[in-house]
């Protein structure tokens, strides 16, 4: 399942939950393209700056979710559909960081938080 957003190069290790794919498949082709285009910037931002999100590329805005420790919300698009996603960062058995994608959506289709986000 992870290969669908792999765009080559040196990607950050990630796990993508089934809920994310369900939400992604329901997006318009244009919204899906915005998410795909953001992946290299997300990889770059995380590789270079970790969770110091203020140093990530300006086209992305990442915030900690207020009521869920360790869950972050990323805004892919600031106009139009206000496209957002949520993710967590955990360590695997080898001690490497892994981005775990939880959900993606916009206000047009009722962006919702998963049980993990609550």
N, C-alpha and C positions, 0 to 999 in steps of 0.2 A: 504493500500500500504506500510505502514511503516514496517510491520512485515517481509518483505522479507530479510531485513538486520539485523533483531534483532537476536542476538545470545545468549540471556539470560543474566543473571546477572543483573547489574544495569546500563542499557543503558542511554546515554544522550538523552534527548528528541529531536526528529528530525522530519522534514517534508521532504519528498522526492518528488520532482516535476516529472510530467509525462515525461518531456524531459530526466531526469536522467534515468528513466526506459527504455525508448526507446534506449538510448545510451548503457546502461548496457546490454540489451538483444542482442545488436549487437556485443558485445565483445566475444572473444573466451572463452571457458570454463576455460582455465588457467587464463586469465585476470580477469574473474568474481571471481575466487577463490582468487586471490590477493586482490581484493576489499573486499570480505567477511572476509578474514583473517586480514585485516587492521582495521575493525570496532572496535574490543575490544581495540586496541591500541589508536585509535582516542578517544574513550570514556574515557579511562584512562588518556590520555594526557589532554583532556579538563577538566575532573573532577579535576585533580590534579593541573593544571597550567593555566587554562583558555586560553587566547590568547597569553600567553608568549610561543610562539611556539619553541623557542630555547631549552626549557626544555622538550618538547615532546619526545617520543621514537625516537631514532636515525634513525630507519628504515623509518620514515616519514619526509618529508620536506614540510613545509607549509610557504607560502609567501603571503603577501598582493598583490593584483593585482594593478599594477601601475596606471591605468586609471579608476578604479572603486572602490571608497571608500566603505569599508565594505565587499568586496568580496575577498575571499581567494582561492588560488590554492594549492592543495596538490598533491605531487608526491608519488605514491604508489610503483613505480618500477623505479630504476635509469638506468637499462640496458634493452636491448631488446626493448619492445614496448614503453618505457617511459610513463607508464600509469599515467594519471592525472585526477583529479576531481576538481570541484569548488563548493564552498559553502559560505553561509552567516550566520551570527549569529544575531538573533533578540530576543527581549523579548516578551513573550506571555502576555495575560491579567493578569495573576497572578504574573508577574514579573520574571518568570523563563526563563533562556536562552534556545533558540531552535536553533539547527543547521538545516539550510535549504539547502539541496543538490540540486544543479542546473544541473550539467552535469558531465559526466565521459567519458574518451576516451583515445586514444593514436594516435601517428602520423601515424601508419599504416592505420587507418581508418579516418584520417583527423580530429583530435581533434579540435573542434570548440568551440567558446565561444557563450553562449546564449545571447539573447537580454539584459538580466539582467547584463551580464558580460561586456557589451560594455560601 
